[in-house]
Amino acid sequence: MGVNYEQYKREYKIVDHSNSTSMRYSNPETEDFKETHKDKDWKLEMMNVEINKLGHEGWEMVGINGNNEIYFKRKVQ
């Protein structure tokens, strides 16, 4: 009684998290974010916010490499 995985199509996405611009933040938004998170590693916090947004959209993280790329997949109906 296993799941038939072939019934699901998947889409894939590679996200570059090397800097705030690649995560779709403008310079003013980045400066505001830095100020709000000045007691933490703001870049790590920003990356976590973006990963969580993708998770809410149904994306599942499947890998990360040393070149600041995160790989995601999600089911397509």
C-alpha positions in Angstrom: 0.0 0.0 0.0 2.7 2.5 -1.0 2.3 5.8 -2.6 2.5 5.9 -6.3 5.0 8.7 -6.8 4.6 8.7 -10.6 1.1 10.3 -10.2 2.8 13.5 -9.1 4.6 15.8 -11.4 7.3 18.0 -9.8 8.8 21.3 -10.5 12.3 22.3 -9.4 13.9 25.6 -8.5 17.4 26.8 -7.7 17.6 29.8 -5.4 20.8 31.9 -5.1 21.1 33.2 -1.6 24.5 34.8 -2.0 23.3 38.4 -1.3 20.1 40.3 -0.5 19.5 41.4 -4.1 19.4 37.8 -5.3 16.8 37.2 -2.6 14.7 40.0 -4.1 15.4 42.7 -1.5 15.9 46.3 -2.6 18.7 48.3 -1.0 16.4 50.2 1.3 14.7 46.9 2.3 18.1 45.4 3.0 19.1 48.3 5.2 15.9 48.1 7.2 16.4 44.3 7.6 20.0 44.8 8.8 18.8 47.4 11.4 16.0 45.1 12.6 18.4 42.2 13.0 21.5 44.0 14.0 22.0 41.7 17.0 22.1 38.6 14.8 23.7 37.4 11.5 21.3 39.4 9.3 22.3 37.5 6.1 21.5 34.2 7.8 18.2 35.6 9.1 17.3 36.9 5.7 18.0 33.5 4.1 15.9 31.7 6.7 13.0 34.1 6.1 13.2 33.4 2.4 13.4 29.6 2.9 10.3 29.8 5.1 8.4 31.8 2.5 9.2 29.1 -0.1 8.1 26.4 2.4 4.7 28.1 2.8 4.4 28.0 -1.0 4.9 24.2 -1.0 8.6 24.1 -1.9 10.7 21.5 -0.2 14.5 22.0 0.2 16.3 19.0 -1.3 19.9 20.3 -1.3 22.4 23.0 -0.8 25.9 23.5 -2.3 28.9 25.6 -1.5 28.1 28.1 -4.2 25.2 29.7 -2.3 22.6 27.7 -4.2 19.7 25.9 -2.6 17.7 23.3 -4.5 13.9 23.0 -4.0 11.1 20.8 -5.4 7.3 20.8 -5.1 4.4 18.8 -6.4 2.4 20.1 -9.3 -1.2 19.1 -9.5 
